[in-house]
Amino acid sequence: MVSPVTVVKSEGPKLVPFFKATCIYFVLWLPASNPSWFSALIKCLPIFCLWLFLLAHGLSFLLAHPSATRIFAGLVFSAVGDAFLIWQDQGYFVHGLLMFAVTHILYASAFGMQPLALQRGLVIAVLSGLCYALLYPCLSGPYIYLVGAYEALIGFMGWRAMAGLRLVGAHWRWTELAAGSGALLFIISDLTIAINKFCFPVPYSRAVIMATYYAAQMLIALSVVESRDLGGNLGLSKVD
């Protein structure tokens, strides 16, 4: 098992641009009521930095490992979705929703179907159903079906991310914890978006949404690489 100190030493420097870009977003805190291409750039910048984080491990690494490629593709669709959501009040919310739906399909595919972990899947399915039941009275028109389908997709992604998670024993791996934690934070972020948009205003919603979202994307990006030695040789963590 790789120690957390080794992980920080190996991966930390590659994540510095991401942390700087995230700080820029929260420091500038551009008003959501005045969307612009500049505000879209600032919002997407941390995700662009996660592209660079994966590319820093080498293009050959991405090409050799399909799951890493799918995570990278998911980050690309996420950035497009982020840009659409800048103009959500101008009618682009569904466009953003569809981009993130594709993201979750790619992430679930990257996490794979082994181990199956049916019990965890059942628990997540029940929780997803309860969340949809909470939202359902607030939904109308096509959102009744769109939100339901999206809820199913992100729940499925969460199941696949958490299926291999082991917190104790000799087989514990930090990459599995990163995947599971990232998926959970993504679900919290998107649930906050849905409640705030369709049900009632959530206090400090934007801060909660973006903090959990950026943390989720960082952890999911981390989940595909693993430091195997102090020299920083990298290998795939979950599949392949």
CORCORNOR-V730042 format. One record per residue. N is the residue number from 1. RES is the residue in three letters. SS is DSSP state (H for helix, E for strand, C for the rest). PSI is psi in radians with two decimals (NA if undefined). D_LAST is the distance of its C-alpha to the last C-alpha in Angstrom with 2 decimals. Layout:
BEGIN
n,res,ss,psi,d_last
N,RES,SS,PSI,D_LAST
N,RES,SS,PSI,D_LAST
END
This chain:
BEGIN
n,res,ss,psi,d_last
1,MET,C,2.35,18.49
2,VAL,C,2.33,18.99
3,SER,C,2.64,22.39
4,PRO,H,-0.57,23.15
5,VAL,H,-0.74,25.52
6,THR,H,-0.69,22.93
7,VAL,H,-0.83,20.76
8,VAL,H,-0.76,23.91
9,LYS,H,-0.66,24.91
10,SER,H,-0.81,21.66
11,GLU,H,-0.43,20.78
12,GLY,H,-0.89,24.32
13,PRO,H,-0.58,25.87
14,LYS,H,-0.33,23.25
15,LEU,H,-0.05,24.08
16,VAL,H,-0.80,27.83
17,PRO,H,-0.64,28.23
18,PHE,H,-0.82,26.61
19,PHE,H,-0.67,29.06
20,LYS,H,-0.77,31.92
21,ALA,H,-0.66,31.21
22,THR,H,-0.74,31.04
23,CYS,H,-0.71,34.35
24,ILE,H,-0.76,35.86
25,TYR,H,-0.84,35.06
26,PHE,H,-0.51,36.72
27,VAL,H,-0.81,39.59
28,LEU,H,-0.73,40.52
29,TRP,C,1.00,40.00
30,LEU,C,2.43,41.10
31,PRO,C,2.28,42.89
32,ALA,C,-0.35,40.88
33,SER,C,-0.14,44.16
34,ASN,C,1.25,44.30
35,PRO,C,2.53,41.08
36,SER,C,2.92,40.70
37,TRP,H,-0.51,38.25
38,PHE,H,-0.76,38.68
39,SER,H,-0.58,37.71
40,ALA,H,-0.73,34.66
41,LEU,H,-0.80,33.68
42,ILE,H,-0.68,34.23
43,LYS,H,-0.68,32.19
44,CYS,H,-0.28,29.22
45,LEU,H,-0.78,29.46
46,PRO,H,-0.61,27.22
47,ILE,H,-0.69,24.42
48,PHE,H,-0.69,25.08
49,CYS,H,-0.54,24.72
50,LEU,H,-0.54,21.25
51,TRP,H,-0.85,20.40
52,LEU,H,-0.61,21.86
53,PHE,H,-0.81,20.03
54,LEU,H,-0.69,16.60
55,LEU,H,-0.44,18.27
56,ALA,C,-0.34,19.75
57,HIS,C,-0.02,16.52
58,GLY,C,2.37,16.91
59,LEU,H,-0.57,16.41
60,SER,H,-0.58,14.40
61,PHE,H,-0.80,11.80
62,LEU,H,-0.76,11.68
63,LEU,H,-0.52,11.81
64,ALA,H,-0.32,9.10
65,HIS,C,1.85,6.39
66,PRO,H,-0.62,7.23
67,SER,H,-0.66,7.17
68,ALA,H,-0.68,9.50
69,THR,H,-0.70,11.43
70,ARG,H,-0.66,12.04
71,ILE,H,-0.75,13.30
72,PHE,H,-0.79,15.43
73,ALA,H,-0.67,16.76
74,GLY,H,-0.65,17.55
75,LEU,H,-0.58,19.55
76,VAL,H,-0.84,21.38
77,PHE,H,-0.58,22.44
78,SER,H,-0.74,23.40
79,ALA,H,-0.72,25.72
80,VAL,H,-0.73,27.33
81,GLY,H,-0.72,27.80
82,ASP,H,-0.76,29.38
83,ALA,H,-0.77,31.75
84,PHE,H,-0.71,32.80
85,LEU,H,-0.31,33.50
86,ILE,H,-0.62,35.88
87,TRP,C,0.58,38.08
88,GLN,H,-0.58,37.44
89,ASP,H,-0.21,41.18
90,GLN,H,0.23,41.83
91,GLY,C,0.26,39.90
92,TYR,C,0.28,36.30
93,PHE,H,-0.77,34.89
94,VAL,H,-0.64,33.44
95,HIS,H,-0.77,31.80
96,GLY,H,-0.72,30.05
97,LEU,H,-0.77,29.14
98,LEU,H,-0.65,27.50
99,MET,H,-0.71,25.49
100,PHE,H,-0.46,24.12
101,ALA,H,-0.77,23.49
102,VAL,H,-0.70,21.15
103,THR,H,-0.82,19.55
104,HIS,H,-0.60,18.92
105,ILE,H,-0.75,17.46
106,LEU,H,-0.74,14.93
107,TYR,H,-0.80,14.21
108,ALA,H,-0.72,13.98
109,SER,H,-0.66,11.54
110,ALA,H,-0.67,9.31
111,PHE,H,-0.43,9.87
112,GLY,C,3.08,9.11
113,MET,C,0.18,11.62
114,GLN,C,2.31,10.92
115,PRO,C,2.79,13.23
116,LEU,C,-0.77,15.82
117,ALA,C,1.06,18.50
118,LEU,H,-0.62,21.31
119,GLN,H,-0.74,23.93
120,ARG,H,-0.67,22.35
121,GLY,H,-0.70,21.90
122,LEU,H,-0.75,25.57
123,VAL,H,-0.80,26.72
124,ILE,H,-0.64,25.04
125,ALA,H,-0.72,26.49
126,VAL,H,-0.79,29.91
127,LEU,H,-0.68,29.76
128,SER,H,-0.72,28.74
129,GLY,H,-0.70,31.66
130,LEU,H,-0.70,34.01
131,CYS,H,-0.72,33.06
132,TYR,H,-0.65,33.72
133,ALA,H,-0.62,36.97
134,LEU,H,-0.70,37.97
135,LEU,H,-0.51,37.40
136,TYR,H,-0.80,38.77
137,PRO,C,-0.33,42.50
138,CYS,C,-0.13,41.93
139,LEU,C,2.69,40.20
140,SER,C,2.80,42.05
141,GLY,C,-2.51,41.62
142,PRO,C,-0.35,38.19
143,TYR,H,-0.43,36.71
144,ILE,H,-0.72,37.09
145,TYR,H,-0.68,34.38
146,LEU,H,-0.80,32.32
147,VAL,H,-0.68,32.03
148,GLY,H,-0.78,31.30
149,ALA,H,-0.72,28.43
150,TYR,H,-0.72,27.06
151,GLU,H,-0.73,27.48
152,ALA,H,-0.72,25.48
153,LEU,H,-0.79,22.57
154,ILE,H,-0.54,22.46
155,GLY,H,-0.73,22.92
156,PHE,H,-0.75,19.96
157,MET,H,-0.74,17.82
158,GLY,H,-0.69,19.39
159,TRP,H,-0.82,18.68
160,ARG,H,-0.57,14.91
161,ALA,H,-0.63,15.03
162,MET,H,-0.13,17.31
163,ALA,C,-0.68,15.96
164,GLY,C,0.13,14.09
165,LEU,C,2.16,16.88
166,ARG,C,2.10,18.81
167,LEU,C,-0.24,21.83
168,VAL,C,2.85,23.32
169,GLY,C,3.01,22.63
170,ALA,C,-0.33,20.91
171,HIS,C,0.16,17.38
172,TRP,C,2.35,18.19
173,ARG,C,2.37,15.87
174,TRP,H,-0.48,17.24
175,THR,H,-0.64,14.12
176,GLU,H,-0.67,14.31
177,LEU,H,-0.68,18.01
178,ALA,H,-0.77,17.58
179,ALA,H,-0.85,15.58
180,GLY,H,-0.76,18.19
181,SER,H,-0.70,21.08
182,GLY,H,-0.77,20.17
183,ALA,H,-0.74,20.00
184,LEU,H,-0.76,23.30
185,LEU,H,-0.62,24.99
186,PHE,H,-0.76,24.01
187,ILE,H,-0.75,25.62
188,ILE,H,-0.76,28.66
189,SER,H,-0.86,29.03
190,ASP,H,-0.59,28.97
191,LEU,H,-0.67,31.21
192,THR,H,-0.72,33.64
193,ILE,H,-0.84,33.70
194,ALA,H,-0.79,34.51
195,ILE,H,-0.77,37.19
196,ASN,H,-0.63,38.75
197,LYS,H,-0.71,38.85
198,PHE,H,-0.43,39.91
199,CYS,H,-1.20,41.58
200,PHE,C,2.75,43.23
201,PRO,C,2.28,42.99
202,VAL,C,2.19,40.72
203,PRO,C,2.36,42.23
204,TYR,C,0.62,40.40
205,SER,H,-0.78,37.87
206,ARG,H,-0.72,36.73
207,ALA,H,-0.75,36.14
208,VAL,H,-0.81,34.20
209,ILE,H,-0.86,32.11
210,MET,H,-0.62,31.23
211,ALA,H,-0.81,30.72
212,THR,H,-0.61,28.26
213,TYR,H,-0.87,26.55
214,TYR,H,-0.70,26.09
215,ALA,H,-0.70,24.93
216,ALA,H,-0.83,22.39
217,GLN,H,-0.66,20.92
218,MET,H,-0.79,20.89
219,LEU,H,-0.68,19.08
220,ILE,H,-0.70,16.38
221,ALA,H,-0.68,15.97
222,LEU,H,-0.48,15.92
223,SER,C,-0.24,13.21
224,VAL,C,-0.04,10.40
225,VAL,C,2.63,11.90
226,GLU,E,2.24,13.14
227,SER,E,2.12,16.11
228,ARG,C,-0.37,15.80
229,ASP,C,3.06,19.42
230,LEU,C,-0.31,22.59
231,GLY,C,-0.15,22.08
232,GLY,C,0.29,19.38
233,ASN,C,2.38,16.49
234,LEU,E,2.57,13.38
235,GLY,E,2.91,9.77
236,LEU,C,2.53,6.98
237,SER,C,-0.73,8.40
238,LYS,C,-0.75,7.18
239,VAL,C,-3.08,3.81
240,ASP,C,NA,0.00
END
